[in-house]
Amino acid sequence: MLHQDIERILFTEDELRTRVAEMGAQIDQDYVDRKPLLISVLRGSFIFMADLVRSITRPCTVDFMAVSSYGAGVTSSGQVKIVKDLTEQIEGKDIIVVEDILDSGNTLHYLLQILQARHPASIRLCTLLDKPSRRIKPVEADYSGFSIPDEFVVGYGLDYAEQYRNLPYIGILKPCVYQK
Ligand code: PRP
């Protein structure tokens, strides 16, 4: 069972539901006369994205992008690769980049530059989790669900070696799992 590898639960399903609903309500307020395009950065953000868009009540559209930076390790390599690009053109659009976690900032720093070069009308960053103590690149989220300490977290889309994404809560992984 995946649960046995969890040291403690950081955010329960209820806590996640409440916070994601608040974030959706904030986006509703901020985009009154605009129709944002939400861009989910795969794979980690897929569950957050699914819940976030359902808590937005105004018209919006979605697109997906896949990048890879961690491989099977636990720390960012600084190497970012676009694995899947957007389907939509973003020029002139109000885009919101949706991430599961902002850590060193390497991924987002690179990605935001690429997206900015395509001339969207506006670009904002929405992350469920933020680890400010780990930041290497100067990236700040416009919408941030929770600020967290430097622990290895999994669940609700976040993985270790592609596992644990399906846990319905966010938990801290037991170090013995990745120190083998
Ligand atoms: C995670 C997360 C961000 C990135 C953040 O992705 O989704 O994209 O790491 O880390 P950084 O701020 O140090 O760059 P990951 O590479 O683990 O891929 P995944 O989304 O497929 O799990």
Boltz pocket constraint, residues with backbone or C-beta under 6 A from the ligand:
constraints:
  - pocket:
      binder: B
      contacts: [[A, 41], [A, 42], [A, 43], [A, 44], [A, 45], [A, 67], [A, 68], [A, 69], [A, 70], [A, 71], [A, 76], [A, 99], [A, 100], [A, 101], [A, 102], [A, 103], [A, 104], [A, 105], [A, 106], [A, 107], [A, 108], [A, 157], [A, 158], [A, 159]]
      max_distance: 6.0
